[in-house]
Amino acid sequence: MAGADRQELRGLAERLALEAAELARRRREEGVSVAATKSSDTDVVTETDREVERLLRDRLAALRPGDGFVGEEGSSADPTEAGGVSWVVDPIDGTVNFLYGLPSVAVSIAAQEDGTVVAGAVVNVFTGTSYTAALGHGATRDGRPLRVRAVPPMPERLVLTGFSYEPERRVLQGRAVASLLGRVRDIRRQGSAALELCAVAEGAADAYLEEGLNLWDHAAGGLVAQEAGARVGHHPGAGGTDCVVAAPASSYDEMVALARECGFLAGGSSPRG
């Protein structure tokens, strides 16, 4: 795909994410409630999740007929041409935050070609802050270029993480976090994988670790982090699913080693019993 096309996809992702975020913000002001649960009683879906996904699916079908679509709430369609574009959408990343009115909530839209994310946008529902990236063209926050921060010594690093909604995996993650806490400056859990990846991109955090993410959770935010100078990788997690690790490229291997030592990754040394 030509670079100009990637920039066009980036612009479209941002426009649609801004529109979807505005819809979600209006619905939150009107009041929201749980419509269903998924992996556990704490893994919730609101009707707004579904409404925002329908909006994005319909907009993309009209603007780019023939593209594929993958949405968190179940919408899917394959591209009509081999090697075509597929859109990967998380209509509300941070649904529990959205339910409670906490500020870390995003709409995430990514364009993928042949399994590679080539453009994306993440928009904070409550602030309207927009993070975008196109493969090979850098990342921005509200139009301004992003860059990861200089890497401090490990005891001075702020690390972001998140937790599964499956109880057994949460226990493992809790133990890993307890082990990590004495090795770094501090740990934060914001509740939106997309925004946490963007925080690494803009230098508001030094690393991000989380097991059990789906493609829509990290597709756009991962590209933003990558284009800002981070490395984003997937490793077998201690709980049996992939763990995403994101950190400035120069510190990535060190963070992976620490994640393994603390028990985030399979083969870690953290006690489990």
N, C-alpha and C positions, 0 to 999 in steps of 0.2 A: 504493500500500500504506500502510496506517495506521501511525503511529509505534509503537503498541503491538505490532503484528505484527512490526515490525523488531526490537524488543527481544526478542520471543519467539524469533525466528530467531537472534539473537545468543546467547541463553542456550542454545539447542539446539546451536549450533555449538561453544560452549565445552564443554558436557558431552561431546559426542562426541569433540572433540579431546583432552580430558583422558583419556578412556577409551582412545582410539587410542594416545596417547603412552605410557600405562602398558603396553599390549601391546608396543609397539616397544621399550620399555626392558627388559622381561622377555626379549624375544628377543635383544637385544644382550648381555645377561648370559649367555645360553646359547651365544652365539657365532654369527657370521654369515659368509657367504661370497657371492661374486658369483654370481648366477643367470643373468644375461644382460647384454649391452651394447646401447646404442642408437645414438646418432649417431657414436660412435667407440669405440675400445677402452678409453678412459678414462671414458666416460659409462656408469656401471654401474647395474644394478638388482639388488637382493637379493630373496630370497623374502619377507622381511619387508615390503618395499614392497607387494608383491602381497597379502599377507595383511591388512595394515592397510587397503588400499583395499577389499578384499572386506568387511571388518568394517563400514566406513563405508557402503558401498553397501547392505549388508543392513539396517543399523540405520535408515537413511533410508527405505528402501523400506517398512519396517514402520511407522515413525512418521509418515511423510508420503507415503503412496502417491499417485502421480500427479505428484510433483515430478520434474524432470529431474536428471540427474547427469552430470558430466564429471570423469573421473579421469585422472591422469597416466599410469597404467599401462594405459589402454585402455578402461576401463569407460565406457559412455555410454548415456544415455537422454534423450529429449526429454520435456518436461512434457506431460501429457495435455491441459491446457487452455491456450489462447492467453493469453500474458501471465503464465503460471504461474512458479513459482520453480524455478530450476536451481541445484544445488549444485556448486561447483567445488572439487575436492579434490586436494591434494598430500599423499599419505600419508606420505612422508618427504622433506622438503625439506632437502637436504644429505646425500645418500646416501653420497658419498665420506667425509664426516666420520663418518657412522654406521658405515661399514665399519671405519674406523680408531679409533673410540672418541673422536673429538674432540667437544667440547661444543656446537657450533653446529649443532643438528639440530632440526627442528620438524615438527609436523603442522599443516597449514594447511587450513582449511575456510571457504568463503565462500558466501553465498546471493546469487544474482543474479536480477534481475527486469528483463525488457526490455533486457538488455544492461548494466544498472547494478548494481554490487555494493551491496547494501543492509545486509548484516550479515556478520560474520566473526569468526574466532578463530584465533590462532596460539599453539601451546603448545610450549615447549621440551621435547624428549623427555627430556633428562637432568636438568634442574632442576625441571620441572613449572611453570615460570613461564608465566602465561597472559595474553595480550594479546587484547583484544576491542574491537569497535567496531560501532555501528549508525549508519546514515546519518542525520545530524541530531541524534544523541544522544551524540556524543563517543566517546572511546577510553579504555580503562583497562588497567592492568597489575595483575593480581591484585586487581581491584576498585577500585583507586585511579586517579583521573583522570590522564591523560597530557597533556603539553604540550611542544612543541618548545622547544629552548633559544633564548635570545637570540642573534641573529646577530653573530658577531665579524667583524673584518676578514678578508679573504680569506687572508692569510698565516697566520691563526690557526685556520683551519677544518680539521677532520678529515673526510675523505671516504672513504666505503666504495665498493667496487666488486667486480666478479666477472668471470670469464673464460669464454668459450665453450669447449666441448669440441672444436670444429672447428679444426684447426691453423692454417689461413690467417687466420681471424678472430682467433685468439689473438695472432698476430703483430701485427696492427693494434692490438689492445687493449693489448698490451705497450708499443708505441710511444706510445700515447696516455697511458698511466699514467706513463711516463718523462717526458713533457712536463708533465703535471700536477704531478708530485712537487715541482718547484721553485717551484710557485705557491701551495702550501697548507702547513698545518702538517705533515700526514702523511696516509698512505693505509693503509687496512686492507682485507683480503679475508677474510671470515669463512666463506664457503661456503654460506650459506643466505640467499637473497634475502628470504624472508619475515621472518627475524629482523633482517636489515639494515634493512629498511623500518621495523620496530618500533623499532630503535635510533634512527633519525631521530625517530620519534614521541616517544620518551622523553628526548630530548636527549643521548643517548650518542654522537651523531655529527651533523655539520652538513649532510651531503648524501650521496646515494647515486646512482651511475651504473652501469648495466649494459645491454649489448646482448644480444639473443637470448633474452630470457625468454619463457616461455609464460604463458598466463592463470593457470594454477594456481600459478605461482611468485609472482605479485604480487597476486592478487585480494584476499585477506584482509589481508595486510600493507600493501598500498597504501591500503586503507580505514582501517586503524589510523593510518597516517601522516597521511592527509588529515583525519581527525577530530581529530587532535592539533594541527592548525594547519599542516601541510605542504601543499605543492602537488605532485601527482604527475602527470607527463605522459609522453607517448610521442613520440619524434622519430626520423626516419630515421637509422639508425646508419651508421657508416663501413663496416661489414662487410656491409651490404645488408639488415639486418633492423632492427626497431624497437629503440630504446634508451630504457630507462626512466630518467627523471631525477626525483629526489625531494629536496626541500629546503624549509625554512620558506618560507612564501608570499612574505615580503618579500624574500627573496634568490634566489627561483627563477629569474627572468629572467637574473640575473647568473651563476648556475651554468650555465644553458643556454648562454650566450655563451661561458663558459670551456670547457665541454665541447666546443663546436664548434671553438674556437681550438686546443685540444689534440689534436683528431683523434678524439674519441669519436663525433662526429656527421658525417653527410654534409656535404661542403663545408668541412670543417675544414682548417686550414693546416698541420697536423703532417706532416712528410715521411713518405712511405711506401716509398721505394725504398732 
